[in-house]
Amino acid sequence: MDVSLELSALTALSPLDGRYSRIAAPLRDVFSEFAFMRARLRVEVEWLIGLSTLGMPELAPLPDAASDRLRALVRDFTVADCQEIKAIEAQTNHDVKAVEYWIKGRAGDVPALAAATEFVHFACTSEDINNTAHALMLSQGRFVLQDRLRALQFKLREMAHAHADLPMLARTHGQPATPTTVGKEMANFTVRLASAIDAIARVQFLAKMNGAVGNYNAHYAAYPHVDWERFARGIVEGLSLTFNTHTVQIEPHDYMAELFDAIARANTVLIDLDRDLWGYIALGYFKQKLKEGEVGSSTMPHKVNPIDFENSEGNLGLANALLRHLAEKLPVSRWQRDLTDSTALRNLGVAFGHCVVAYESCLRGLNKLEVNAPQLAADLDDAWEVLAEPVQTVMRRYGVPAPYEKLKELTRGRAITRATLHEFIRTLEIPDDAKQSLLGLTPATYVGKAGDLARRC
């Protein structure tokens, strides 16, 4: 067996780096090993620059040029730089220590930085750097997901408004039920998705920089008169993160669980959408725009399959499996810490990657949909039995005995025509205006305020 295949889209182990590499590509700059290393570097640099402002006798304030040089290491960080750090890691067998050594190596030619080299990573534990880096990465990753989720929400709202008044036979338990409109069905998902996006946006990204067991032990041993908690808060908040005051060696990742649960809920809304649209396509309520040269089946030339919604559903399931595992696993650590969180956290990009693949597939599917108005009308005209509901409800209003039972006897399990229903209505002892109102009702006009609700999403 050939084990020397060069990595490419065709030889990649994960479809996110293979078949779906184009779609997942924006996440490489967020969750890759390169991106993780750059985020660590940013945290180390800001910590060192911050330390130089404390007035410690052994660490003079860094001149602006020196601070700019440090920040340039982050801004101009390259894959070649990352490879240098990985080469150091190969010797140290410790990734964060490798970042520390790399900074010291790059700072040696600047006198102000050379004098400050032993304050790189000062009093920090690796997790001070890692947890803050992860928070920065997740904050950036959230924007990627929100951007795509909002595109889906916008498309659904557009469909809701465009088809607000187009009547459609609803289905409960798969059976014909009270009519609605196409727009109202899209509005339901629009509102649900908006709520889910808001929940994702509300999550605060927490970070800690409080040392080996969360008590600033080494910090106070070296400089007992510095307000280390205030200083650490300033560094974290300066990175646009929320400071966590109480932790063990690791930040407990509760906010990550909240974030992943929120994303999973948004994904569940989309799974529901994918399945409903799959069914509506099967009923003929929607047709799909054809693409020149595309094949739906290797043996059945007529087929136009709802592949985008199926692809979306499959990737949403994979994403949620990972997100829910991370949400359950990450907040649990043996005592101060163990390394099970470290290896799990390396799969953040995998979970987010399946999300973006699913979102793009769903949006592509939505953009292919065309309403099949004749089929919608035919289904409604073949379901006069659904008007049993308004007829028996009006009978209740006017005190007609056993209205539900009478309509049940007339309609349950039977094919009802307009003539059959109208014949029944004419026998009712109710006011003439109520009778005429019922006689004027059709399955296509019995939609309540669906149109208004659709326009309000």
N, C-alpha and C positions, 0 to 999 in steps of 0.2 A: 504494500500500500504506500502510495506517495504521500509523505507527510511534509513535503517542502513546497507546497503550493503557495505562491505569492498571494498576499491578501489583496482582494479586489472585491467589487460588488458581486462577482460570480462565485468567489471562494469564501466569502464572509460566513461565519458561523451563525450570526444573528441576521434575520431579515431586515432589521433596522439599519444595518450596515451594508446590506445587499439589496434585495428587491425594493425596499422602501427607503434607500439611502437618500434620495433626493428630497423626500418629504421630511425625514428626520434630521436633515443636515443643519438647520438652524440651532438645534440643541447641542451640536458639537462644541459650540462656543460657550455653552453654559455648563454642561455636565461631564465633558470629557476629562481624562487625566490631565491634559494640558490646561483646561479651564480650572480644574481643582487646584493645580499647582499655582496658577496665576492668582487665584483667590487667596491661597495661603500667603503668597508673597505680599499681596496687598495688606493683609492683616499684620504681618511682621513689620512691614515698612511703617504703617501708621502707628503701631505700638512704639517703635523706636523713635520716630519723630515726636510723638507725644511725650515720651520719657525725657527727651531733651529740654522740654519746657518746664520741668518740675524744679529746676534750680538746684539739682544735686551737685555737690562739689566735684564729683568725679566725672560728670557728664555735662559739658558746656552746651548751651543752646546751639543747635545746628544752624549755620547760616542758610539763607534762602537757597543758595546755589546747591548746597549739600542736600537739603530736603527735596529740591527739584530733581536732583540726580537719583535719589532713592525712588521717588514716584515715577521717574522715567523708566526704571527697571520694570515696573508694573505695566506702564502704558505701552512700552515697546517690547514687551515680553514675546519671544518667538518660540517656535517649536524647537529650534536649535538650543535655545536657553533651557528649555524643559528637558531636552536630552542630556544636557550637562548635569542638571540636577539628578536625573535618573542614574547617570553614571556614578555620581557621588553616593546615591542611595544603594547602588550595587555593593559598595564597600561598607557603608554604615548599617545597612539593612534597616534603615529608619528614614521614612520619607520626610518628616518634618525637620529632623536634624539635617538632612541633606539641603533643605531650603535655607536653613540658618548658615551652613557652611558656604553655600553658593553666594549669599548676600555678603558675607565677610570677604569672600574672594573678589567680588565685584567692587567692594567699597575701599579696597586697600590703596588705590591710586589717588584718593581724595583725602588730604590730610585731616579734615574735620571728621570724616567718616572713619578713617583708620583709627583715630583715637576713641571712637565709639563702638568698635566692633564687639567688645565683650558685653555690650548692652543689647545686642541683637538677641531676641528671644529671652530677655531678662525676666527671671522669676516666672516664666510661663511654663505650663505643661502643654504637651502636644495638643491636647483637646481644647485649650484656649484658642489655638490657631484653627484647628479643624472645625470646631462647632461654629465659629464665626464665619469661616469660609463657606461651610454648608449653607448657612443662613443667607449669605450673599448670593450663592448659586440658586437657591430655591426662590429668592425674591426675583431674580432675573427670569427663572423658568416659569414663574407664575405669569409674568407678562406675556410670554410666548403662548401659554394655554389660553389666557383670557382673550388675547387678540383673536384667536381662532374660534373660541366659544362665542364671542360677540358677533363674529361674522355669521355664525349659524343662527344666532338669535335674530340678527337683522334680516336674514333671508326668510326665516319663519314668520316674522312680523310682516314682511313684504307680502308673503303668500296669504297671511291672515287678512290683510286689508284688501288685497286684490280679489279674493274669493269670499268676502264677508257674507254676501247674500246668496251664494250659490248653494242651493239645498242638496243635502246628501242623506241617504238613509243610514242612521247609526246602527251599530251592532252591539248587543250585550250578550255575552255567552256565545258569540258568533251568530246570533239569530237577529232577524230584523227587529229594530226597536224604534223608539221615538226619533223622528228626523232631527237633524242638526244642519249645519252648513260646513262646507269645506274650510272656510275661513275660521270658523269657531274651533274646529279641531286643531288647526295650526296655532291659533291663539292660546289654546290650553298649554301647548308645549312652549310657546314663547314666554308665557308668564312663569312657568315652572323653571325654565332655563335661566331666566333673569334672576330669579330668587337664588338659584344655585350659584350663579356667577357672583352675586352679592356676598354669599357666604364665603366663597373663595377669597374675595377681595378684603373681607373683614379680618382675616387671620393676620396676627402680628408675628413677625419673625424675631425670635429671641436669640440672644447670644450671651455668653458669660466669658469673663477673663479674670478668674479669681484663683488660679493656681491649682495645685495637685489634688486637693480634696475640697476646694471651694471656700477656703478660709483665709486666703492671702498669707499663708504661713511664711513662705520664703520672702515675700515682699516686706513684711514687717520685721523679719529678722535682719534684713539689710538696711532698711530705712524706716524705722519705727514712727517717725513723725510725719510721714506722708499719708494723706487721706486716700488710701489705695482704692477703696470702693468708689469714691467720687471720680477718681482718675479713670478707672476701668469703665465706669458708666459713660464718661465723656468719649472714650475711644469707640465704644459700641454704638452709642447714639450718633457719633460723628459719621459712622458708616450707614446711617439711616436704618438702624436696627433697634430693637427694644431690649433693654438691659434686664437680664434675669438675676435677681439678687441672691437666690437660694438654690444651690446646686451641689451635687457631689463632684467627682472629677469630671464627669461629663454633664453637659446641658441635657436635661432629661428628655428632650424631644417630644414633649407633650404638644407643642405647637405644630410639630410636623404631623403628628397623628391627626390633629384638627384639620390641617391643610389637606392631607391625603383623604380623610373622610369626606371633606367638602368636595374635592375633585371627583371622588367615587360617586357621590350623590349626583353630581352633574352628569357623569357618565351613565348612571342608571336612568336618568331622564332620557338620554339619547338612545339607550338600548330600547326603551319603551317606544320612542319615535321610530327607530329602525324597524321594529317588528310591526308596528301599526302600518307604516308605509308599505312594507313588504306585503301585508295582507290586502291593503287597498289596491296595490298593483295587481295582485292575484284576482281581485274582484273586477278589475277593469276600470276602477274609478280614476286611475291615472295611467297614462301611457308614458313611455320613456323615449326621449329623442334618440334617433338612430345616429350612429357614428360610422362613417364610411369605412369599410374594410373590417369592421368588428364582427366577430363570430360569437354566437350565443351557445352553441353546442357543437361538439365534434361530429354529431350524427343527425341532429334535428335542425335543419337550416332555418326554421321559422322562429326560433327562440330568441327573446330579448330578456335576459335574466336581470333581476334586481341585485346585481353583484355589488354595487357600491354600498347598499345598506347591509348586505351580508358581510362584506369586508369590515365595515364600520362596527357592526355588532361583535364580530369575532375579536377585533383588536380592543374594543372596550372591555370585553370579558377578561382578556389578558391583562390589560392595564389595571382593572379593579382587583384582580387576584394579587398582583404585586403591591398595589397601594394599600390594600387591606392587611396584607401580611406586614408591610412596613409599619402601618399604624398600630398594629398589635405588638410587634416585636420591639420597635425602637424605644418605647418608654420603659422597657423592662431591662434592668442591668443588674448583674450580680454585684452586690455591695457598691463600691465606688465606681467600678467599671469592668467590663470585659470586652473582648474584641468582636463579639457577635454583631454589634452595631456597625463596626467599621466595614466589614465585608458586605453587610446588607445595604449600607449607604452608597456603595459603589454602583448600585442598581437604580439610583434615582433617574438617571437618563433613560433607562430601559422602560420604566413605568411611564415617564412623560413621553417617551418616543411612541409607545403604542397609543397614547392619547392623541398625539398630533396626526398619526396615520388615520386613526378612526375619525377624527374631526374632518380631515380633508376628504375622506371617502364619503362621509355623510353629506357634506356640502356639495360635492360633485354629484351625488345622487339627487339632491334637491334641485340642482340646476338643470337636471335632465328631465324633470317631471313636467308633464303636460296634462291638464285636467281633461278627462273624457266626459264632457257634458252629456252627450247622448246616453251613455251607459248609466250615469247618475240619474238622469230623468227616467230611464226605463225601469231601473230598480225601484224608484219611488212609486211609479205608476203601477207596479206589480205588488205593492205592499199596502193596500188599503186597510188591512187589518190593524195597522199601527194607529188608526184613528179611533180605535176602541177606547183608547185612553181619554181623549178629550170628550167623547160622547158620554162615557160613564161618569166623568167628572161633572159635566153639566147636569146630568140626571141627578147626581147627588145634591147639587145646588137647589134643585127644584123639588126635592123630596120624593123622587120616583123610587118605589121600593126595590131593593136588591139590585141596584144598577150594575155593580161589578159582576155579580153572578149572571145576570142576563147577557152582558157583553162577553163573558167567558164562554157561555153556552153557544153564543153566536159565532165567535171567532177562533177559539183556541184549537190550534191544529188544523184549521180549515183555510182554504184559499178564499179570500173575501174580495168581491168586486165592488166597484163604485155603486152599481145598481143594487147589490145586496145590502150594502150599508145604508144607502139612501132610503130603501124600502123600510128598513128598521127605524130610521130616524123619523120618518113620516108617521109612524105609529105612536110616537112618544107624546105623553100628556105634559108638555112643557109650553111656555109662551111661544107665540109664533116667531117673534124676532130671534129668540134663541135657536129655534128650529132652523130658521133660514140661515143663521150664522153657521150652524153645523153643516148644513147642506152645501154651503159655499166653501167649506174647508177641503183641502186636498193634502195628500202627503207632502207635496212640495211647498205648500204654504204653512204647514203646521211646524214652524221652527222657532216659535217663541221670540225671544230677543237675541237669538244667536248672532244676527248680523251686528247688532249694537255692541255686544260683548266682543265680537271679533275685532271691531274697529277700536276698541278701548285698550288693546294690548300694546 
